[in-house]
Amino acid sequence: MEASTQAIIDRLRATPDMEQREEIAGLVRKPHKNGGATQQCHECIYFMPNHAFCNLPELNFPVNADWWCKLWRM
C-alpha cells in the first residue's frame, strides 16, 4: 500500500464526522476519468451493489454506483 493511501486511511480512522470523511476520501459524486478509462464505485471491490454502500472499513457509508473516491480499488 502506498504511503499516501495509508495516510488517507489513518486520517479517516481518526475522523468521526461523515462530511469530513467524504472530503478526506476525495469522494466525488460523478465518475472519474483516468486516461481513457472511467472509474466508478460500482467497479470497486468494496462496493455493495444491493445496498449502494461502500464497505471499506475506513469509509463505511452509502455511495452511488457512479461515484468515485481516492481509495478506489486500493
C-alpha distances in whole Angstrom, upper triangle without the diagonal:
4,7,8,7,7,10,11,11,12,15,16,16,19,21,23,25,24,25,23,20,20,21,17,15,17,19,22,25,25,23,21,22,20,22,24,22,22,19,20,19,21,19,16,16,16,19,22,25,28,27,26,23,19,18,15,16,15,17,19,22,24,23,25,24,24,22,19,16,13,11,13,11,8
4,5,5,6,9,10,11,12,14,16,17,19,20,23,24,24,24,22,19,20,19,16,15,16,19,21,24,24,23,20,21,18,21,23,22,22,19,20,20,23,20,18,18,18,21,24,27,30,29,27,24,21,20,17,18,16,18,21,23,25,24,26,25,25,22,18,15,12,11,13,13,9
4,5,5,6,9,10,10,12,14,15,17,19,22,23,23,23,20,18,19,18,15,15,16,19,22,25,26,24,22,23,21,23,26,24,24,21,23,22,25,23,20,21,20,23,26,29,32,30,28,26,22,21,18,18,16,18,21,23,26,25,27,27,26,24,20,17,13,12,15,16,12
4,5,5,6,9,10,11,12,14,16,17,20,21,20,20,17,16,16,15,12,11,13,16,18,22,22,21,19,20,18,21,24,22,22,19,20,20,23,21,19,20,19,21,25,27,30,29,26,24,20,20,17,17,15,16,20,21,24,22,25,24,24,21,17,14,10,10,13,14,11
4,5,5,6,9,10,11,12,15,16,18,19,19,19,17,14,15,14,11,10,12,14,17,20,21,20,17,19,17,21,23,21,20,17,18,17,20,18,15,16,15,18,21,24,27,25,23,20,17,17,13,14,12,13,16,18,21,20,22,22,21,18,15,11,8,7,10,11,8
4,5,5,6,9,10,11,12,14,17,19,19,20,17,14,16,16,12,11,14,16,20,23,24,23,21,23,21,24,27,25,24,20,21,19,22,21,18,18,17,20,23,26,28,26,25,22,18,17,13,13,11,13,16,19,22,21,24,24,24,21,18,14,11,10,13,14,10
4,5,5,6,9,10,11,13,16,17,18,18,15,13,15,14,10,11,13,16,19,22,24,23,21,23,22,25,28,26,25,22,22,21,24,23,20,20,19,21,24,27,30,28,26,23,19,19,15,15,12,14,17,19,22,22,25,25,25,22,18,14,12,11,15,16,13
4,5,5,6,9,10,11,14,15,14,15,12,10,11,10,7,7,9,12,15,19,20,20,18,21,20,23,26,24,22,19,19,17,21,20,17,18,16,18,21,24,27,24,22,19,16,16,13,13,9,11,14,16,19,18,21,22,21,18,15,11,9,8,12,14,11
4,5,5,6,9,10,13,14,14,15,13,10,12,12,9,8,12,13,17,20,22,21,20,23,22,25,27,25,23,20,19,17,20,20,16,16,14,17,19,23,25,23,21,18,14,14,10,9,6,9,12,14,18,18,21,21,22,19,16,12,10,9,12,13,11
4,5,5,6,9,12,14,15,16,13,11,14,14,10,11,14,16,20,23,25,25,23,26,25,28,31,28,27,23,23,21,24,24,20,20,18,20,23,26,28,25,24,21,17,16,13,12,8,11,14,17,20,21,24,25,25,22,19,16,14,12,16,17,14
4,5,5,6,10,11,12,13,10,8,11,11,7,9,12,14,18,21,23,24,22,25,25,28,31,28,26,23,22,21,24,24,21,21,19,21,23,26,28,25,24,20,17,17,14,13,9,11,14,16,19,19,23,24,24,21,18,14,13,13,16,18,16
4,5,5,8,9,9,11,8,6,9,10,7,8,11,12,16,18,21,22,21,24,24,27,30,27,25,21,20,18,21,21,18,19,16,17,20,23,24,22,20,17,14,14,11,10,6,7,10,12,15,16,19,21,22,18,16,13,12,11,14,16,14
4,6,8,10,11,14,11,9,12,13,11,11,15,16,20,22,24,25,24,27,27,31,33,30,28,24,23,20,23,23,20,20,17,19,20,24,25,22,21,18,15,14,11,9,6,8,11,13,17,18,22,23,24,21,19,16,15,14,17,18,16
4,7,9,11,13,11,9,13,13,11,13,16,17,21,23,26,27,26,29,29,33,35,32,30,27,25,23,26,27,23,23,20,22,24,27,28,25,24,21,18,17,15,12,9,11,14,15,19,20,24,26,27,23,21,18,17,16,20,21,19
4,6,8,10,7,6,10,11,9,11,14,15,18,20,24,25,24,28,28,32,34,31,29,25,24,22,25,26,23,23,20,21,23,25,27,23,22,19,17,17,15,13,9,10,12,13,17,18,22,24,24,21,20,16,16,16,19,21,20
4,6,9,8,7,11,12,12,13,16,16,19,21,24,26,26,29,30,34,35,33,30,26,24,22,24,26,23,23,20,21,21,24,25,21,21,17,16,16,15,12,10,10,11,12,15,17,21,23,24,21,20,18,18,18,20,23,21
4,6,5,6,9,10,11,12,14,14,17,18,22,24,24,28,29,32,34,32,29,26,23,21,24,26,23,24,20,21,22,24,25,21,20,17,16,17,16,15,12,11,12,11,14,16,19,22,23,19,19,17,18,18,20,23,22
4,5,5,6,9,10,10,12,11,14,15,18,20,21,25,26,30,31,29,25,22,20,18,20,22,20,21,18,17,19,20,21,18,16,14,13,14,14,13,11,9,10,8,10,12,15,18,19,16,16,14,16,16,18,21,20
4,5,5,6,9,10,11,10,12,13,17,19,20,23,25,28,30,28,25,22,20,18,21,23,21,23,19,19,20,22,23,20,18,16,15,17,16,16,13,11,13,11,12,13,16,19,19,15,15,13,15,16,18,21,21
4,5,5,6,9,10,10,13,15,18,20,20,23,25,28,30,28,25,22,21,19,22,24,21,23,20,20,22,24,25,22,20,18,16,18,16,16,12,11,13,12,15,15,18,21,20,17,16,13,14,15,18,21,20
4,5,5,6,8,9,12,14,17,19,18,22,23,26,28,26,23,20,18,16,19,21,18,19,16,17,19,21,23,19,17,15,13,14,12,12,9,7,10,10,12,13,16,18,18,15,14,11,12,12,15,17,17
4,6,5,6,5,8,10,13,15,15,19,20,24,25,23,20,17,15,14,17,18,16,18,15,15,17,19,21,18,15,13,12,14,13,13,11,8,11,9,11,10,13,15,15,11,11,8,10,11,13,16,16
4,5,5,6,9,11,14,16,15,19,20,23,25,23,21,18,17,16,19,21,19,21,18,18,21,22,25,22,19,17,15,17,15,16,13,11,14,13,14,14,16,18,17,13,12,9,10,12,14,18,17
4,5,8,11,14,16,17,16,19,20,23,25,23,21,18,17,16,20,20,18,20,17,18,21,23,25,23,20,17,15,16,14,14,11,10,13,13,16,15,18,19,19,15,13,9,9,10,13,16,15
4,5,9,12,14,15,14,17,17,21,23,20,18,15,14,13,16,17,14,16,14,15,18,20,22,20,17,15,12,14,11,12,9,8,11,12,13,12,15,16,15,12,9,6,6,7,9,13,12
4,6,10,12,12,11,14,15,18,20,18,16,13,13,12,16,17,15,17,16,16,19,20,23,21,18,16,14,16,14,16,13,11,14,14,15,13,14,16,14,10,8,5,5,8,10,14,13
4,7,9,10,10,14,15,19,20,18,15,12,11,10,14,15,13,16,14,13,16,17,20,18,14,13,11,14,13,15,13,10,13,11,11,9,11,12,11,7,6,4,7,9,10,13,14
4,6,8,8,11,14,17,18,16,13,11,10,10,13,15,14,18,16,15,18,18,21,19,15,15,13,17,16,19,17,14,16,14,13,10,10,11,9,6,5,6,9,12,11,15,16
4,7,9,13,15,19,19,17,13,12,10,10,13,15,15,18,17,14,17,16,19,17,13,14,13,17,17,20,18,15,16,14,12,9,8,9,7,5,7,9,12,14,13,17,18
4,6,10,13,16,16,14,10,9,8,9,12,13,14,18,17,15,17,16,19,18,14,15,15,19,19,22,21,17,19,16,14,11,9,9,6,5,7,10,13,15,13,16,18
4,7,10,13,12,10,6,6,5,8,10,11,12,16,16,14,17,16,19,19,15,16,15,18,18,22,21,18,19,18,16,12,10,9,5,5,6,9,12,14,11,14,16
4,6,10,10,8,6,5,7,10,12,12,13,16,17,16,19,18,22,21,18,18,16,19,19,22,21,18,20,19,18,14,13,12,9,8,6,8,10,12,10,13,15
4,6,7,6,5,6,9,13,14,13,15,18,19,18,22,21,25,25,21,21,20,23,22,25,24,22,24,23,22,18,16,15,12,11,10,12,12,15,12,14,16
4,6,5,6,7,11,14,16,14,15,18,19,19,23,22,26,26,23,23,21,23,22,25,24,22,24,24,23,20,19,17,14,14,11,12,12,14,12,13,15
4,6,8,10,14,17,19,16,18,21,23,22,26,25,29,29,26,26,24,27,25,28,27,26,28,28,27,23,22,20,17,17,15,16,16,17,15,16,18
4,7,10,13,17,18,16,18,21,23,22,25,24,28,29,25,26,25,27,26,30,29,27,29,28,27,23,22,19,16,17,16,18,18,19,16,17,19
4,7,10,13,14,12,14,17,19,18,22,21,24,25,22,23,21,23,23,26,26,24,25,25,24,20,19,16,13,14,13,15,15,16,13,14,16
4,7,10,11,10,12,15,17,16,19,18,21,22,19,19,18,21,20,24,23,21,23,22,20,17,15,12,10,11,10,12,14,15,11,13,16
4,7,9,7,9,12,13,12,16,15,19,19,16,16,15,17,17,20,20,18,19,19,17,14,13,10,8,8,7,9,10,11,8,9,12
4,5,6,7,11,11,10,13,12,16,16,12,13,12,15,15,18,18,15,16,15,14,10,9,7,5,5,5,8,11,11,8,10,13
4,5,5,9,8,6,9,9,13,12,9,9,8,11,11,15,15,12,13,12,11,8,7,5,6,5,5,8,11,10,7,9,12
4,6,8,9,6,8,7,11,11,9,10,9,12,13,17,18,15,15,14,12,9,8,5,6,8,9,11,14,13,10,10,14
4,7,9,7,10,10,14,15,12,12,11,13,13,17,18,16,16,16,15,12,11,8,9,10,9,12,13,12,8,8,12
4,5,6,9,10,14,14,12,11,9,10,10,14,15,13,13,14,14,12,12,9,11,10,9,10,11,9,6,5,8
4,6,8,10,13,14,13,11,9,9,9,12,14,13,13,15,15,13,14,12,14,14,12,13,14,11,9,6,9
4,6,9,12,12,10,8,6,5,5,9,11,10,9,11,11,11,12,11,14,13,12,12,13,10,9,8,10
4,6,9,9,7,6,5,6,8,11,13,11,10,10,9,8,9,8,11,10,11,12,14,12,10,10,12
4,6,6,6,5,6,7,10,13,15,13,10,10,9,9,10,9,13,13,14,15,18,15,14,13,16
4,5,5,7,9,10,13,16,18,16,14,13,10,10,9,7,11,12,14,16,19,17,15,15,18
4,6,8,11,12,15,17,20,17,15,13,11,11,11,10,14,16,17,19,22,21,19,18,21
4,5,9,10,13,15,17,15,12,10,8,9,10,10,14,14,16,18,21,19,18,18,21
4,7,10,13,15,16,13,11,9,6,6,6,7,10,10,13,14,18,17,15,16,19
4,6,9,11,13,10,7,6,4,5,7,9,12,11,12,13,16,14,13,14,16
4,6,8,9,7,5,6,6,6,9,10,12,10,10,10,13,11,10,11,13
4,6,8,7,5,7,9,10,13,13,15,14,14,13,15,12,12,12,13
4,6,5,5,9,11,11,14,14,16,14,13,11,12,9,10,10,10
4,6,5,9,12,14,17,18,20,18,16,14,15,12,13,13,13
4,6,9,13,14,17,18,20,17,15,12,12,10,13,13,12
4,6,9,10,14,15,16,13,12,10,11,9,11,13,13
4,7,9,13,14,17,14,14,13,14,12,13,15,15
4,7,10,13,15,12,13,12,15,14,14,16,17
4,7,10,12,11,12,13,16,15,15,17,18
4,7,8,7,9,10,14,13,12,15,17
4,6,6,9,11,15,15,13,15,18
4,6,8,11,15,15,12,14,17
4,7,10,14,14,12,14,17
4,7,11,12,10,13,15
4,7,8,7,10,12
4,5,5,9,10
4,6,9,8
4,6,5
4,5
4
